[in-house]
Amino acid sequence: MTTAAPHTRTASAAATVSPRARLVGRVVTGLVVAFLLFDAGIHLANIQPVRDSMAEYGFPDYAPYIMGVVMLACLALYLVPVTSILGAVLLTGYLGGAVACNILTEQPLLSTILSPVYVGIFVWGGLYLRDARVRAIMPLVRD
């Protein structure tokens, strides 16, 4: 006795990316990457506001350099199509650490604690709009 499989939407049907969505995704990705490159740059340059923040959080003097390099590595993975999902996952982890640091230092909720969450939404939103694989993994439609 055989039973028919229930009708389900195929991954390719849910994962189609229109040219407009791909363009918007690339623009969003470009903006978030520019912001995160700036963040990595100021960590690597170890400017005074970064040093002040690191002291407030209790990080050692060398921490900004490590954070800048880690951010650049995550961005490199995020920008290469084959590794973009891995890059987004790693960026999510990095941004989660920023949320934790902001909570520990009792920063304001909407303006500071949730700022990395907002960035993460743009990281994944840009990737969702430009990458059919992400749409296949996380379809935002109901059957």
C-alpha positions as CSV (number, residue, x, y, z in Angstrom):
1,M,0.0,0.0,0.0
2,T,1.4,3.4,-0.9
3,T,0.3,6.7,0.3
4,A,0.7,10.0,-1.6
5,A,2.8,12.6,0.0
6,P,0.9,15.8,1.0
7,H,1.2,18.6,-1.4
8,T,3.9,21.0,-0.3
9,R,5.5,24.0,-1.8
10,T,8.8,23.2,-3.3
11,A,12.0,25.0,-2.1
12,S,12.6,26.5,-5.5
13,A,9.1,28.0,-5.7
14,A,9.5,29.6,-2.3
15,A,13.1,30.6,-3.0
16,T,12.7,32.6,-6.2
17,V,14.3,36.0,-5.9
18,S,13.1,38.7,-8.2
19,P,15.6,41.2,-9.7
20,R,14.1,44.0,-7.7
21,A,14.4,42.0,-4.4
22,R,17.9,41.1,-5.3
23,L,18.8,44.8,-5.9
24,V,17.2,45.9,-2.7
25,G,19.0,43.1,-0.9
26,R,22.3,44.2,-2.3
27,V,21.6,47.8,-1.3
28,V,20.7,46.8,2.3
29,T,23.7,44.5,2.4
30,G,25.9,47.4,1.2
31,L,24.6,49.7,3.8
32,V,25.0,47.3,6.7
33,V,28.5,46.3,5.5
34,A,29.5,49.9,5.3
35,F,28.4,50.4,8.8
36,L,30.1,47.3,10.1
37,L,33.3,48.2,8.2
38,F,33.3,51.6,9.9
39,D,32.8,49.8,13.3
40,A,35.7,47.4,12.5
41,G,37.8,50.3,11.4
42,I,37.4,52.4,14.6
43,H,38.1,49.3,16.6
44,L,41.3,48.7,14.7
45,A,42.3,52.4,14.9
46,N,41.5,52.2,18.6
47,I,40.2,55.7,18.8
48,Q,39.4,57.4,22.1
49,P,35.7,56.6,22.3
50,V,36.5,52.9,21.6
51,R,39.1,53.0,24.4
52,D,36.6,54.6,26.7
53,S,33.9,52.0,25.9
54,M,36.4,49.1,26.4
55,A,37.4,50.5,29.8
56,E,33.7,50.9,30.8
57,Y,33.1,47.2,29.8
58,G,36.2,46.0,31.5
59,F,38.0,44.7,28.4
60,P,41.8,44.6,28.2
61,D,43.6,47.1,26.0
62,Y,44.1,44.7,23.1
63,A,40.4,43.7,22.8
64,P,39.5,46.3,20.2
65,Y,42.0,44.9,17.8
66,I,40.7,41.4,18.2
67,M,37.1,42.6,17.8
68,G,38.0,44.5,14.6
69,V,39.7,41.5,13.1
70,V,36.9,39.2,14.0
71,M,34.4,41.7,12.5
72,L,36.4,41.8,9.3
73,A,36.6,38.0,9.1
74,C,32.8,37.8,9.6
75,L,32.2,40.4,6.9
76,A,34.5,38.6,4.5
77,L,32.5,35.4,4.9
78,Y,29.2,37.4,4.7
79,L,30.2,39.0,1.4
80,V,31.3,35.8,-0.4
81,P,28.1,34.1,-1.8
82,V,29.2,30.6,-0.9
83,T,29.8,31.4,2.7
84,S,27.3,34.2,3.2
85,I,25.0,32.2,5.5
86,L,27.9,31.3,7.7
87,G,29.0,34.9,7.8
88,A,25.5,36.0,8.8
89,V,25.4,33.4,11.6
90,L,28.8,34.6,12.9
91,L,27.7,38.2,12.7
92,T,24.6,37.3,14.7
93,G,26.9,35.8,17.4
94,Y,29.1,38.9,17.4
95,L,26.1,41.2,17.7
96,G,24.7,39.0,20.4
97,G,27.8,39.6,22.4
98,A,27.4,43.3,21.9
99,V,23.8,43.0,23.3
100,A,25.2,41.2,26.4
101,C,27.8,43.8,27.0
102,N,25.2,46.6,26.7
103,I,23.0,44.7,29.2
104,L,25.9,44.2,31.7
105,T,26.7,47.9,31.7
106,E,23.0,48.9,32.1
107,Q,22.7,50.9,28.9
108,P,19.4,52.3,27.6
109,L,17.2,49.6,26.1
110,L,15.9,51.0,22.8
111,S,18.9,53.2,21.8
112,T,21.8,51.0,22.9
113,I,20.9,47.5,24.1
114,L,18.8,46.8,21.0
115,S,21.1,48.5,18.5
116,P,22.9,45.3,17.6
117,V,19.5,43.6,17.1
118,Y,18.6,46.3,14.6
119,V,21.8,45.7,12.8
120,G,21.2,41.9,12.8
121,I,17.8,42.4,11.3
122,F,19.4,44.3,8.4
123,V,22.1,41.6,8.1
124,W,19.6,38.9,7.7
125,G,17.1,41.0,5.8
126,G,19.7,41.9,3.1
127,L,20.7,38.3,2.8
128,Y,17.1,37.1,2.7
129,L,16.3,39.5,-0.2
130,R,19.4,38.6,-2.2
131,D,19.9,34.9,-1.6
132,A,17.4,32.2,-2.6
133,R,19.0,29.7,-0.2
134,V,17.9,31.8,2.8
135,R,14.4,32.0,1.4
136,A,14.4,28.2,1.0
137,I,15.5,27.8,4.6
138,M,13.1,30.5,6.0
139,P,10.1,30.9,3.8
140,L,7.9,33.8,5.0
141,V,4.8,32.5,3.3
142,R,2.1,30.1,4.5
143,D,0.5,27.4,2.5
